[in-house]
């Protein structure tokens, strides 16, 4: 819960056209989940969090690369 509370802080300093995570009026609820891996990495420190985020980003772009049709060919 503490990580969720802290994560909300930067959203308070936004343009007026961007709602905060806690502002669900008119747009439906926002669901935020924190994985055990993320919570463990945060608890372990910056180096572990950085390593986790690098791995997540690599998996994301690997999946994205597989989804893109190279050169427009089917």
Buried (B, 14 or more C-beta within 10 A) or exposed (E): EEEEEEEEEEEEEEEEEEBBBEEEEEEEEEEEEEEEEBEEBBEEEEEBBEEBEEEBEEEEEEEEEEEEEEEEEE
